[in-house]
Amino acid sequence: MMPVILVVAVGLIAGIILTIASKVFFVPVDETVAQVREALPGANCGACGFAGCDDYAAAIGADHSLSPSLCPVGGAECAAAIATVLGVEATAAEPKVAFVKCKGNSENTKKIMEYQGVQTCAAAKNFYGGNWACSYGCMGLGDCVSACQYGAIKVCDGLAVVDREACVGCGMCEKACPNNVITIAEKKKLVYVACNSTAPGAKARKACSVACIGCKKCEKVCKFDAITVENNLAKVDFDKCKNCGLCEKECPTKAITNFRVKKTAPAASAVKVEETKVSAQEAPKAEEKAAE
């Protein structure tokens, strides 16, 4: 019986010590932080401006005036849940989306060699700068694809392409791109410069047929001073841009992309068919009047 008594005694003593230690070293937990953390999606992308979901939750716990709508991944549902925890009114978060500042697919540029090493953009960047003639553009080896948790980006014909409907604007692809080709902006912003090259115009155009050549035509035509050319590359000021699309029309190399849905006039044949229908409907009425 002695071994059994000894084990029980040791267990009781250890239990008493652990109980006392838990009381002495107890750290109070802020229920607000715990509830906010539970409402967050756990992507830890940093798109909210904090190091991750835990950091954002801790910041809200320390300052309840902080906006509950900073998480682009969770969206309106997450913002509403956090607002409920804080007892404040939820404000709508402006959805964000990623954009690839490059059009350098196989049609617009060319490969200078075939990289046979580790198939990542980071490895190719460190080795020699990528397969394509333009060293500033998308390298097309898919580091952004691997980083995206939502399947919103894929490589097509050597170029990363973003699905704007699936993208939540978390910014993970932006961080993963070693060439800084990807940018994050509000979804309502529709005009982008789809080029990342700062090479002089002639050199940039030689490397890619749709490169920005720094001609400043877009800058001159913009009525809102929303686009400027710096270091041979046009840049859009999203705070000033009105999505008018004049810069896109003026760009001689088509380096500017406009996502605005263009209105199309009804086809002539459709108009004729409609006129025929109207005439057919009015014909019986005309005959009745003639008979009277």
C-alpha positions in Angstrom: 0.0 0.0 0.0 2.9 2.3 0.6 3.6 3.0 -3.2 -0.1 3.8 -3.7 -0.2 6.1 -0.7 3.0 7.8 -1.8 1.6 8.4 -5.4 -1.6 9.8 -4.0 0.2 12.1 -1.6 2.5 13.4 -4.3 -0.5 14.0 -6.6 -2.3 15.9 -3.8 0.7 18.1 -3.1 1.3 18.8 -6.8 -2.4 19.7 -7.2 -2.2 22.1 -4.3 0.9 23.7 -5.7 -0.5 24.1 -9.2 -3.7 25.6 -7.8 -1.8 28.2 -5.8 0.4 28.9 -8.8 -2.6 29.4 -11.0 -4.0 31.9 -8.6 -0.7 33.8 -8.1 0.3 33.9 -11.8 -3.3 34.4 -13.2 -3.4 36.8 -16.1 -6.9 38.3 -16.6 -8.3 37.8 -20.0 -10.2 40.6 -21.8 -13.4 39.0 -22.9 -13.7 41.7 -25.6 -10.4 40.6 -27.2 -11.5 37.0 -27.1 -14.8 37.6 -28.7 -13.4 39.9 -31.4 -10.7 37.3 -32.1 -13.4 34.7 -32.5 -15.2 36.9 -35.0 -12.1 37.4 -37.1 -11.5 34.9 -40.0 -7.9 34.0 -38.9 -6.2 34.7 -42.2 -3.4 36.6 -40.5 -2.8 38.5 -43.7 -2.1 41.9 -42.2 -4.4 43.7 -44.6 -6.1 45.4 -41.6 -2.9 47.2 -40.9 -1.9 45.0 -37.9 0.5 42.1 -37.7 -2.4 39.6 -37.7 -5.8 38.8 -36.3 -4.5 38.5 -32.7 -2.9 41.9 -33.0 -6.0 43.5 -34.4 -8.2 42.0 -31.7 -5.8 43.2 -29.0 -5.8 46.7 -30.5 -9.6 46.8 -30.5 -9.6 45.6 -26.9 -7.3 48.5 -26.0 -9.1 51.1 -28.0 -12.8 50.5 -28.6 -13.0 53.5 -30.9 -11.0 51.6 -33.5 -13.0 50.8 -36.6 -14.5 47.2 -36.6 -14.4 47.2 -40.4 -10.7 47.0 -41.1 -10.7 43.3 -42.0 -11.2 43.0 -45.8 -11.3 39.2 -45.6 -14.2 39.0 -43.2 -16.1 41.7 -45.0 -19.4 43.1 -43.8 -20.4 40.0 -41.8 -17.2 40.2 -39.7 -17.5 43.9 -39.2 -21.1 43.5 -38.0 -20.0 40.8 -35.5 -17.2 42.9 -34.1 -19.5 45.9 -33.9 -22.0 43.8 -31.9 -19.3 42.9 -29.4 -18.2 46.5 -29.0 -21.8 47.7 -28.9 -21.3 50.2 -31.7 -22.8 50.6 -35.2 -21.1 48.7 -38.0 -19.7 50.8 -40.8 -19.4 49.3 -44.2 -15.9 48.4 -45.2 -14.9 49.3 -48.8 -14.0 46.1 -50.5 -10.5 45.8 -51.9 -9.0 43.8 -54.8 -5.6 43.0 -56.1 -4.3 44.1 -59.5 -1.3 42.9 -61.5 0.7 45.8 -62.9 1.8 43.9 -66.0 0.5 42.7 -69.3 3.6 40.8 -70.2 2.3 37.5 -71.5 3.8 35.7 -74.5 1.9 37.8 -76.9 3.3 41.1 -75.6 6.8 40.2 -74.6 9.2 37.3 -75.2 11.4 34.9 -73.2 15.1 35.4 -73.1 15.8 31.9 -71.6 14.2 28.9 -70.0 14.8 28.8 -66.2 15.3 25.2 -65.0 16.0 25.9 -61.3 13.6 26.1 -58.4 10.3 27.1 -59.9 9.5 30.1 -57.8 9.5 33.8 -58.6 11.7 34.5 -55.6 14.4 32.0 -56.7 14.3 33.2 -60.3 14.6 36.8 -59.1 17.6 36.1 -57.0 19.3 34.0 -59.8 18.9 36.2 -62.9 15.6 38.1 -62.9 13.2 35.8 -64.6 12.4 34.3 -68.0 11.0 37.4 -69.7 12.7 40.2 -71.6 11.3 42.7 -69.1 12.9 42.3 -65.7 10.3 44.6 -64.0 7.2 42.5 -64.9 5.4 39.4 -63.7 7.7 36.4 -63.7 4.8 34.0 -64.0 6.1 31.2 -61.6 3.2 31.5 -59.2 4.4 32.6 -55.9 1.3 34.7 -55.7 -0.9 31.7 -56.5 0.7 29.7 -53.7 0.1 32.6 -51.2 -3.6 33.1 -52.1 -5.9 31.3 -49.8 -9.0 32.0 -51.9 -8.1 30.7 -55.3 -8.4 34.2 -56.7 -5.2 34.4 -58.7 -3.7 32.1 -61.3 -1.0 32.2 -64.0 -2.3 32.3 -67.6 0.2 32.3 -70.5 3.1 33.3 -68.1 1.1 36.1 -66.5 -0.7 36.3 -63.1 -4.4 37.1 -63.5 -6.7 38.1 -60.7 -10.3 37.0 -60.4 -11.8 40.2 -59.1 -15.0 38.5 -57.9 -13.1 35.9 -55.8 -10.4 38.3 -54.5 -10.9 39.6 -51.0 -8.0 42.1 -51.0 -6.1 40.4 -48.2 -2.7 41.4 -49.8 -1.0 38.0 -49.4 -0.2 37.9 -53.1 1.2 41.4 -52.9 3.6 40.4 -50.2 4.7 37.2 -52.0 5.6 39.0 -55.3 9.4 39.7 -55.3 9.0 42.2 -58.2 6.3 44.3 -56.5 4.1 43.8 -59.5 0.8 43.4 -57.5 -1.0 46.3 -55.8 -4.1 46.4 -53.6 -6.7 49.1 -54.0 -10.4 49.7 -53.4 -12.6 47.7 -55.8 -14.4 50.8 -56.9 -11.2 52.1 -58.4 -11.3 50.9 -62.0 -8.3 52.5 -63.8 -4.8 51.1 -63.4 -1.5 51.4 -65.1 -0.7 47.8 -66.1 3.0 48.3 -66.2 5.8 48.2 -63.7 8.8 49.2 -65.8 10.9 52.2 -65.1 13.1 51.7 -68.1 13.4 54.5 -70.6 10.6 54.5 -73.2 12.5 52.9 -76.1 14.0 50.2 -74.0 10.7 49.5 -72.2 8.9 49.2 -75.6 11.5 46.9 -77.0 11.1 44.5 -74.0 7.3 44.7 -74.1 4.9 46.0 -76.8 2.4 47.3 -74.2 4.9 48.9 -71.8 4.5 52.4 -70.4 6.9 54.7 -72.3 6.6 57.7 -70.1 5.2 59.9 -72.9 3.0 61.9 -70.5 0.0 61.9 -72.8 -2.2 60.4 -70.0 -0.9 63.1 -67.6 -1.8 65.9 -70.0 -5.3 64.6 -70.8 -6.4 63.9 -67.2 -8.7 66.7 -66.0 -8.3 65.7 -62.3 -4.5 65.6 -62.0 -5.0 61.9 -61.0 -2.2 60.5 -63.1 1.5 61.6 -63.2 4.6 60.2 -64.8 7.6 59.7 -62.5 10.8 57.8 -63.3 9.4 56.9 -66.8 6.3 55.3 -65.4 2.7 56.6 -65.1 1.1 56.3 -61.7 -2.6 56.8 -60.7 -3.6 58.7 -57.6 -6.6 56.7 -56.6 -7.8 59.5 -54.3 -8.2 61.8 -57.3 -9.1 59.4 -60.0 -12.8 59.5 -61.2 -12.6 56.4 -63.4 -13.4 58.6 -66.5 -11.0 56.5 -68.7 -9.6 59.4 -70.7 -6.1 58.3 -69.9 -6.8 54.8 -71.2 -8.0 56.1 -74.5 -5.0 58.5 -74.9 -2.3 55.9 -74.0 -0.5 55.0 -77.3 0.7 51.6 -76.0 -2.5 50.5 -74.3 -0.6 50.2 -71.0 -3.6 51.5 -69.0 -6.4 49.2 -68.0 -10.0 50.3 -67.3 -12.4 47.9 -65.7 -15.4 50.1 -66.3 -18.1 48.1 -68.0 -18.6 49.8 -71.4 -22.2 50.4 -72.5 -22.9 48.9 -76.0 -25.5 50.4 -78.4 -28.2 47.9 -79.5 -27.4 46.1 -82.7 -28.9 47.6 -85.9 -30.6 44.2 -86.6 -32.2 44.2 -83.2 -33.5 47.7 -83.7 -35.0 46.7 -87.1 -36.7 43.7 -85.5 -38.2 45.9 -82.8 -39.5 48.4 -85.4 -41.0 45.5 -87.4 -42.8 44.3 -84.3 -44.2 47.8 -83.6 -45.3 48.1 -87.2 -47.0 44.8 -87.0 -48.9 45.8 -83.9 -50.0 49.1 -85.3 -51.1 47.7 -88.7 -54.5 46.3 -87.5 -55.3 49.6 -85.8 -54.6 51.5 -89.0 -56.9 49.2 -91.0 -59.7 49.7 -88.5 -59.4 53.5 -88.8 -59.4 53.2 -92.6 -62.6 51.1 -92.5 -64.3 53.7 -90.3 
